Amino acid sequence: VFVAVRAGARWFKLRKIPVEMEDIFMYAALVSFAITCSLYLATIPTFFNLMAISKGRMQPYLSLEHDLVVMLQEFFVVQFFFWLSLWAVKWSLLFMFRRLTEGLPEYNIVWWAVLVFSILTFIGACVSNFTSCSSLHAWFTAGQCSTPRDARAKEISLWFSLAGDLATD
């Protein structure tokens, strides 16, 4: 919020869209968040239909299998945009604080180390999403990503991503 208010204040003062690195990452976070919300909203009807079918309140319909595949694809992609939203805000703040390290070589090295660590952690969160199912075919087929190996991989992915998120705060 602080970075968004800062960008708004600079826009008001300069009367043009600010294009500093911290602003660019904040714009990326906003776009990524909008995509995340859109994908979640797109999955709601199928998800509620699936819940109603599983509770016996609705009969399966002809396009259910196709809708499930689309929903699984959306859930797969939404995780990347969710993490991108979080990490883009982190990078925006990191670039905002970059100016504090100018002229301080030791802190400049620490800043670069934090930047590299956060990029590698983001890449790790994305890779762990890919590897949380035994194959992409299993990812996009309802009920096929449920082996003990898949359950363990999903748990590892969740805890790695959470730890990475907390460590980069």
N, C-alpha and C positions, 0 to 999 in steps of 0.2 A: 504494500500500500504506500509506504514511504517513497519508494522509487517512482511509482505512478504519480503521486502528488508532486514530486520533484519535477518530473517530466512535464506535467500540466502547468506548473508554475513557470518553467522555462519557456514553454510554448506561449503562455500569456505575456511574458516579459519580452521575448524575442519576436513574437508574432509570426513564427514559422515552426515547423515540426522539428524538434531536437533530434539529432542523429549521432549522439555520442554512443559508445559501445553499450553503456548501461541502458540507454533508451532502446537500442536495437534488441537487446535481449528481453527487455520488458515487453516490447511489441511482440516478439516471438512467443513469450509466455502467454500473452493475451490471446493470440491466434491459436496457440496450442490448447489453451483452456476452452476456447469456443469450440474447437473440433472435438475435444473430449466430451463436452456437454452434448453436442449434436449427436455423437455416436451413441452415448448412453440413452438419449431420448429416442433414437431410432430403434434401439433394442427393446424398449419398454413393452410395446404391444406383443411381440413374440414371447417375451419373458412371462408376461401375465397370462397369455394363452397357454403356455407350457405349464404354468402353475395350476391353472384351472383344469387342464387335461389330467394332470397328475393327481388332483383331488377329486376327479370324477364329475366336475361341474360342467365339463365341455367335452365334446367328442373330437377326436383327431380329425383334421381336415386335410385336403389333398396336398396343399403346398407346405405342410408342416415340416417335412424333411428339408426342403429348400430353405425355409425360414430359419430352421435351426443352424444350417450351415452358414447362412448370412450372419446370424447372431454370433456364432462362434468366431467368425472372421472379424466382426466388429469388436468383440471382447479382446481378441488378440491384438488388434491395432490400437485400441483405446489405452492399453497399458503403456505403449510407447509414448503416446501423446500426454498421458498423465505424468510420466516421469519427466518428459521434456518440459512440461509446464513448471514442475518443481525445480528442475535444474536450471532452467532459463532464469528464474527469479534469483537463484543462488549466484549465477554468473553475472547477472545485472548488479547485484549488490557487491560482488567481488570486484567488478570493474569500477564501481563507484568508489570503493575504498582503495583502488589502485593509486589514486592521486596522493594518498597519505604516505605511500612508500617511496615516492619520488625523492631522490637524494639520500635515501637510507638503504645502502646496499644489502645489509643483512635482512631487513624486512622485505626488500624487493625479491630476494631469493626465496623467502618464506611464501610470499605472494605467488610466485611462479610454482612453487611446490604444491600449494593448495589448489591452484588452477589445474595443474596436471593430474593431481589426485582426484579432483572432482570430475574431470573429463573421463578418466579411466574408470571411475566408479559408475558413472552414467553408462558407459559402454558395457561394463559388467552387468548392470541391471538389464540392459537390452538383450545381451547374450543369454543371460539366465532365463529370460522369458522364452527365447527360442528353444532352449534346451530343457524346458520344464515338461515337455512331452517327448515320448520316444521318437516321434516323427511328425512332420507337418500334416500328413494325412490323418494321423490320430488326433491332432489338434483340432482339425476341422470336421471330424466325424463324431457325432454325439455318442457319448458313452465309451469311446475307444481310448481316451486318455485317462484311464483309471487303474492302471496296473500299480503294484506296490512301488515300482521304480518311478513311475510318473508322480505318485503321491509324494514320495521323498524329494524328487526334483522340484516339485511345486513348492514344497516347504522350504527347501534350500533357497530357491529363487525369492520367495517372500522375505525370508530372514536376511538374505544378502542385500536385497533392495532396501529394506527398512534400516539395516545397519549402515549402508552407504548413505542413505538420506540423512540419518542422524549424524554420522561422522562428518558430512560435508556442511552441516549447519555451523 
